Amino acid sequence: MTQEERFNAALDSASVWERLIAEPRFTDELAQIEANADHRTTLQMNRIQEAQRGFE
C-alpha cells in the first residue's frame, strides 16, 4: 500500500467516525457500553475486596 493509499484510507476512516459520532443512536449505544463496562469493573473490584478480606 502506497503512502497515498494509506493517507486516503485514513481520511475515509476519519470520515466514517465523524458520521458515526454525529449519530445519536451510536453515541447512546457507546454510552451504554461504557456504563456496562464500568458496572462490571465495580463488581470485580467488590469481589476482589471481599476475597482480600477473607485472607485477613
C-alpha positions, -999 to +999 in steps of 0.1 A: +000+000+000+014+033-010+017+063+012-011+080-007-034+049-003-027+049+034-035+086+036-068+081+017-077+052+039-071+073+070-093+101+056-121+076+048-118+062+083-120+097+099-150+105+077-168+074+089-161+082+126-173+117+121-206+105+107-210+079+135-203+104+163-229+127+148-255+099+150-273+100+184-281+062+184-244+054+180-233+078+209-261+065+231-250+029+224-214+038+232-225+054+264-244+022+274-214+001+266-192+023+287-217+022+316-219-016+314-181-018+315-180+005+345-206-016+363-186-049+356-154-032+369-172-022+401-185-057+406-150-071+400-135-047+425-161-056+451-153-093+446-116-087+449-121-067+481-143-095+495-117-121+487-089-099+503-110-096+535-112-134+535-075-136+537-071-112+565 
